[in-house]
């Protein structure tokens, strides 16, 4: 079995998935999961979606070295961490969490980063994302447009519904 969708249940963990050695795509949305990727890592997990759970910390991602897409929208995450060893990550979505700072993403190959509806006030921590093409920082608390000048590969930028008064840098 390569694709598993266990969305919309009352699951608190996914330890039973350790038996699925060839799992490629995991969708575990709308559950009560508190610890992500809490099962023995499969050989080639590329996609994990934990939208709308009770996760407060990004963990165990380094055990899945081929992970390309990680979706942790609508959780209780306050800090971006635990991703530094995942060189295969191309898309990270952390919308609707409690994140205040963009950090710990240095030298990753992320092409798409979604941080909408968090508590971010300053655009920083993006300097070393050399292949970032899409960035969503909408519905945060950003007042000034600093921190974008070094992202030469950026093609899409969403800053809607922030507190920006002047566009001085773009």
ABEGO torsion letter per residue (X at the ends): XABBBABGBABABAAAAAABAABABBBABGBABABBGABBBBAABABBBABGBABABBBGAAABAABABBBABGBABABBBGAAABAABABBBABGBABABBBGABGBABABBBABGBABABBBGAAABAABABBBABGBABABBBGAAABAABABBBABGBABABBABX
